[in-house]
């Protein structure tokens, strides 16, 4: 759940964080299943392989970007035409998400097979693109400086922990009733709409003028992390649809697939906690290098693990790759968000540039996988060449981004020349 354009209005005081965090947690459990765990569900329910899951991931990414990009205009349009406040729009948005969740199960029982999953995912993901900007506006509205960054750091731990929990909650029903998982957790998500009324009608605006001064290097770091952040989502969205296939090839049962995959989610939660508490990395370029290296190394290990080892050794290799990947992802995300908030007005309104950049990762990642899987399915390349193609595609992107980030690090860390 990337940071998004706040759609706040003038209000008296910031929203209390406790109800915001509870709403965030419950909705993150639902979206953790539908947007992160859906590839495991479709593999069990419909027999999707990499091709089907990458196609679904592309639909999910495009819809999310459309929803997030239009979030501000949708909220203002509903306000003008129907008189809905931000709180009212949030309640309806959550209710719609909850109502969409039983659709795949009902369609299956009506004999429609996988026909409903495609429009359901498109509508759900697009609506989620509206949901998270609304919730984020209640987290950040009326806050600035250290208080804003503390709130966002805690919020990151809340939603990421909920996604981790969702992966474990899926396990008992994954083999027998995978579509029931979506329906049940939709009830949890929809029920959170009852808590929305504890929020103010509209969150207050950001107090941009209260932002404290920051070192000049912060702006250069923000620019670098704006390259790394969409790259990290590109890598994530390339790995996500492939992961169920990789885990299944290593002989892991469906009931243990999501708990194993949750290793990267656990690493992400832990890294969010550590980076939220430590301050020594502020203003330094090292996290940019560490985050990128860990993320790319973790991706490569995860993709190659089924080819290089089997049994417990292979599972250990995969788990290590997932841990590296999750740590790298969280490092990049935490730093990118910290500098966005620290720099102030130019970056806090993150939806335009920030959301568009993240959207590139959401769509390009699965599109790369879809292209590679299509080559395999049509017989243009052998099936055992899928992993090398994925690595090549990500490698090209990583080199391009890495060269640019390295250039910026060199330019901004070399000592000044004497005049």
C-alpha positions in Angstrom: 0.0 0.0 0.0 2.0 2.9 -1.2 1.5 6.4 0.0 -1.0 8.3 -2.1 -2.4 11.7 -2.7 -4.1 12.9 0.5 -7.7 14.0 -0.2 -8.0 16.1 3.0 -10.2 19.1 3.8 -9.8 21.7 6.5 -10.7 20.3 9.9 -10.2 21.1 13.5 -7.7 18.5 14.7 -5.9 15.4 13.3 -7.9 12.1 13.4 -7.2 9.9 16.3 -4.8 7.2 15.2 -6.3 4.2 17.0 -9.5 3.9 14.9 -7.5 4.7 11.8 -5.0 1.9 12.6 -7.8 -0.6 13.3 -9.5 0.3 10.0 -6.2 0.0 8.3 -5.4 -3.4 9.9 -8.8 -5.0 9.0 -8.7 -3.7 5.4 -5.1 -4.8 5.0 -6.1 -8.3 6.0 -8.6 -8.3 3.1 -6.4 -6.7 0.5 -3.5 -8.9 1.7 -5.6 -11.9 0.5 -7.1 -10.4 -2.7 -4.1 -8.4 -3.9 -1.1 -10.2 -2.5 -2.3 -13.8 -2.0 -4.7 -14.1 -4.9 -2.0 -15.9 -7.0 -2.0 -18.8 -4.6 -5.8 -18.9 -4.6 -6.1 -18.9 -8.4 -3.5 -21.6 -8.6 -5.6 -23.9 -6.3 -9.0 -22.9 -7.5 -8.5 -22.5 -11.2 -5.2 -24.2 -11.9 -3.5 -20.9 -13.0 0.1 -21.2 -13.9 2.6 -18.3 -14.4 0.8 -17.2 -17.6 -2.6 -16.9 -16.0 -1.3 -15.3 -12.8 0.8 -12.7 -14.7 -2.2 -11.8 -16.8 -4.2 -11.4 -13.7 -1.4 -9.3 -12.1 -1.4 -7.0 -15.1 -5.2 -6.5 -14.8 -4.7 -5.8 -11.1 -1.9 -3.3 -11.6 -3.7 -1.3 -14.3 -6.9 -1.1 -12.3 -5.0 0.0 -9.2 -3.3 2.8 -11.0 -6.5 4.0 -12.6 -8.2 4.1 -9.2 -5.4 5.8 -7.3 -4.8 8.3 -10.1 -8.5 9.4 -10.0 -8.9 9.2 -6.2 -8.8 12.9 -5.6 -11.2 13.7 -8.4 -13.6 11.0 -7.4 -13.8 12.2 -3.8 -14.4 15.8 -4.8 -16.9 14.8 -7.5 -18.9 12.8 -4.9 -18.7 15.7 -2.5 -20.1 18.2 -5.1 -22.8 16.0 -6.6 -23.9 13.9 -3.6 -22.7 15.8 -0.6 -20.5 12.9 0.6 -17.8 13.7 3.0 -14.4 11.9 3.0 -15.8 9.7 5.8 -18.9 8.9 3.8 -16.9 8.0 0.7 -14.5 5.9 2.8 -17.5 3.9 4.3 -19.0 3.3 0.9 -15.6 2.3 -0.6 -15.0 -0.3 2.2 -18.6 -1.6 1.8 -18.1 -2.1 -2.0 -14.8 -4.0 -1.4 -16.5 -6.3 1.1 -19.4 -7.0 -1.3 -17.0 -7.9 -4.1 -15.2 -10.5 -2.1 -17.9 -13.3 -2.2 -18.3 -12.9 -6.0 -15.7 -15.6 -7.0 -17.2 -18.2 -4.6 -20.7 -17.5 -5.7 -19.7 -17.6 -9.4 -18.0 -21.0 -8.9 -21.1 -22.4 -7.2 -23.2 -21.1 -10.1 -21.0 -23.0 -12.6 -19.3 -19.9 -14.0 -15.8 -21.1 -13.2 -13.1 -18.5 -13.5 -15.2 -16.1 -15.5 -15.9 -13.8 -12.5 -12.4 -13.5 -11.1 -11.2 -11.1 -13.9 -13.9 -8.4 -13.5 -13.9 -8.9 -9.7 -10.1 -8.3 -9.5 -10.3 -5.3 -11.8 -13.1 -3.7 -9.7 -11.6 -4.6 -6.4 -8.1 -3.3 -7.3 -9.5 -0.1 -8.8 -11.6 0.5 -5.7 -8.5 -0.2 -3.5 -6.7 2.5 -5.4 -9.3 4.9 -4.0 -9.4 3.3 -0.5 -5.7 3.8 0.5 -5.5 7.5 -0.5 -8.5 8.1 1.7 -7.1 6.2 4.7 -3.7 7.8 4.3 -5.3 11.2 4.4 -6.6 10.5 7.9 -3.2 9.3 9.0 -1.3 12.4 7.7 -3.9 15.1 7.7 -3.1 17.9 10.2 0.3 16.4 11.0 3.8 17.6 10.0 7.4 17.1 10.7 8.5 14.4 13.2 4.8 13.8 14.3 3.8 13.0 10.7 6.8 10.7 10.2 6.1 8.8 13.4 2.5 8.3 12.5 3.4 7.0 9.0 6.1 4.7 10.4 3.6 3.2 12.8 1.0 2.9 10.1 3.5 1.0 7.9 4.0 -1.6 10.7 0.2 -1.9 11.1 -0.7 -2.6 7.5 2.3 -4.8 6.8 1.7 -6.9 9.9 -1.9 -7.4 8.7 -0.8 -8.7 5.3 1.6 -11.1 7.1 -1.3 -12.3 9.3 -3.5 -12.8 6.2 -1.0 -15.1 4.6 -1.2 -17.4 7.7 -5.0 -17.1 7.9 -5.2 -18.4 4.3 -3.4 -21.6 5.0 -6.1 -23.8 6.6 -8.5 -23.4 3.7 -6.1 -23.1 0.9 -6.3 -26.7 -0.3 -10.0 -27.4 0.3 -11.9 -24.1 -0.1 -9.6 -21.4 -1.5 -12.4 -19.1 -2.7 -14.1 -19.2 0.7 -11.0 -17.5 2.0 -11.7 -14.4 -0.1 -15.4 -14.4 1.0 -14.6 -14.7 4.7 -11.9 -12.1 4.8 -14.3 -9.9 2.7 -16.6 -10.0 5.7 -13.8 -8.8 8.0 -13.0 -6.0 5.6 -16.6 -5.0 5.0 -17.2 -5.0 8.7 -14.6 -2.4 9.2 -16.9 0.1 7.6 -18.8 0.3 10.9 -15.7 1.9 12.5 -15.5 4.7 10.0 -18.0 6.8 11.9 -15.4 7.2 14.7 -13.4 9.4 12.2 -14.0 13.1 11.6 -16.1 13.9 8.6 -13.0 15.2 6.8 -9.4 15.1 7.8 -7.6 18.4 8.2 -5.1 19.5 5.6 -1.4 18.9 5.9 0.4 21.7 7.7 3.1 22.1 5.1 4.4 25.4 6.5 5.4 23.7 9.8 7.8 21.3 8.1 11.3 21.7 9.7 14.4 22.6 7.6 16.2 19.7 6.1 19.7 19.2 4.8 20.1 19.7 1.0 21.1 16.1 0.6 17.6 15.0 1.5 16.3 16.3 -1.8 18.9 14.4 -3.8 18.2 11.3 -1.8 14.5 11.7 -2.5 15.2 11.9 -6.2 17.2 8.6 -6.0 14.6 6.8 -4.0 12.0 7.9 -6.5 13.8 5.7 -9.0 14.3 2.8 -6.6 10.7 2.8 -5.3 9.0 2.0 -8.6 11.8 -0.4 -9.4 11.1 -2.3 -6.2 7.4 -2.6 -7.0 8.3 -3.8 -10.5 10.4 -6.5 -9.0 7.7 -7.4 -6.4 5.0 -7.7 -9.1 7.3 -9.9 -11.2 8.0 -12.2 -8.3 4.4 -12.4 -6.8 2.7 -14.2 -9.6 5.6 -16.6 -10.0 6.1 -17.5 -6.4 3.2 -20.0 -6.1 4.7 -22.0 -9.0 8.2 -21.9 -7.5 7.0 -23.1 -4.1 4.8 -25.9 -5.7 7.8 -27.1 -7.7 9.7 -27.6 -4.5 7.1 -30.0 -3.2 5.4 -27.7 -0.6 1.8 -28.5 0.0 -0.9 -25.8 -0.7 -1.5 -25.5 3.1 2.1 -24.4 3.7 2.6 -22.4 0.6 1.4 -19.0 2.0 3.2 -19.4 5.4 6.4 -20.1 3.5 5.8 -17.1 1.2 5.2 -14.9 4.3 8.9 -15.0 5.1 9.4 -11.9 3.0 6.4 -10.2 4.7 7.8 -10.9 8.1 11.2 -9.5 7.0 9.4 -6.4 5.8 7.6 -5.9 9.1 10.8 -6.3 11.0 12.6 -3.8 8.8 9.8 -1.3 9.1 10.1 -1.5 12.9 13.9 -1.2 12.9 14.1 1.7 10.4 11.3 3.5 12.3 13.3 3.4 15.5 16.8 4.0 14.2 17.9 7.4 13.0 21.5 6.8 12.0 20.6 6.1 8.3 19.0 9.5 7.8 20.8 11.6 5.3 23.1 8.7 4.2 23.4 7.0 0.8 24.1 3.5 2.2 20.4 2.5 2.5 20.0 3.1 -1.2 22.8 0.6 -2.0 21.8 -1.9 0.7 18.1 -1.8 -0.2 18.7 -2.3 -3.9 21.3 -5.1 -3.4 19.2 -7.0 -1.0 16.0 -6.7 -3.1 17.7 -7.8 -6.3 19.7 -10.6 -4.7 16.6 -11.9 -2.9 14.6 -11.9 -6.2 17.4 -13.8 -8.0 17.6 -16.4 -5.2 13.9 -16.9 -5.1 13.6 -17.4 -8.9 16.6 -19.8 -9.0 16.0 -21.7 -5.8 13.8 -24.4 -7.5 16.6 -25.0 -10.1 19.6 -25.1 -7.8 18.5 -27.2 -4.8 15.7 -29.4 -3.6 14.4 -30.8 -0.3 15.1 -28.9 2.9 18.2 -27.3 1.4 16.1 -25.8 -1.4 13.5 -24.5 1.0 16.2 -22.9 3.1 17.6 -21.2 0.1 14.2 -19.9 -0.9 13.5 -18.7 2.6 16.8 -16.8 2.7 16.0 -15.2 -0.7 12.6 -14.2 0.6 14.1 -12.7 3.7 16.6 -10.7 1.7 13.9 -9.5 -0.7 11.6 -8.4 2.1 14.4 -6.5 3.9 15.4 -4.7 0.7 11.9 -3.8 -0.2 11.2 -2.4 3.2 14.5 -0.5 3.3 13.6 1.3 0.0 10.0 1.9 1.0 10.9 3.3 4.4 13.6 5.6 3.1 11.5 6.8 0.1 8.6 7.7 2.4 10.8 9.3 5.0 12.4 11.7 2.5 9.1 12.4 0.9 7.7 13.5 4.3 10.9 15.2 5.4 11.3 17.3 2.3 7.8 18.7 2.7 5.2 20.1 0.4 6.9 19.2 -2.8 6.8 15.5 -1.9 4.0 15.0 0.6 1.5 15.4 -2.1 2.8 12.1 -3.4 -0.1 11.0 -5.5 0.9 12.7 -8.8 4.5 11.8 -9.2 4.8 9.2 -6.4 1.7 7.2 -7.3 2.4 7.3 -11.0 5.9 6.0 -10.4 4.7 3.2 -8.2 2.1 2.4 -10.9 4.8 1.8 -13.4 6.0 -1.0 -11.1 2.6 -2.4 -10.6 2.0 -2.7 -14.4 5.4 -3.3 -15.9 6.4 -6.0 -13.5 3.6 -8.5 -14.3 3.7 -7.4 -18.0 7.3 -8.6 -18.1 6.3 -11.9 -16.6 3.3 -12.1 -18.9 5.6 -11.6 -22.0 8.0 -14.3 -20.8 5.2 -16.8 -19.9 3.6 -16.2 -23.3 6.8 -17.2 -25.0 6.8 -20.4 -23.0 3.2 -21.2 -23.6 3.4 -20.6 -27.4 6.5 -22.8 -27.6 8.9 -20.0 -28.7 11.2 -20.8 -25.8 11.6 -24.0 -23.7 9.7 -24.1 -20.4 12.9 -24.3 -18.4 13.9 -20.9 -19.9 11.2 -19.0 -18.0 13.4 -18.2 -15.0 16.4 -16.9 -17.1 14.0 -14.7 -19.0 12.6 -13.2 -15.8 16.1 -12.6 -14.5 17.1 -11.0 -17.7 14.1 -8.6 -17.8 14.7 -7.6 -14.2 18.4 -7.4 -14.7 18.1 -4.9 -17.6 15.9 -2.7 -15.5 18.1 -3.0 -12.5 21.2 -2.1 -14.5 19.6 1.0 -15.9 18.3 2.2 -12.5 21.5 1.1 -10.8 23.7 3.1 -13.1 21.6 6.2 -12.6 21.5 5.8 -8.8 25.3 5.1 -8.7 25.9 8.3 -10.8 23.9 10.3 -8.3 25.7 8.8 -5.3 29.1 9.5 -6.9 28.1 13.1 -7.8 26.7 13.9 -4.4 29.3 12.2 -2.2 32.6 13.2 -3.9 34.5 16.0 -2.1 34.3 19.4 -3.7 37.1 20.5 -5.9 39.3 23.4 -4.8 38.6 26.6 -6.7 
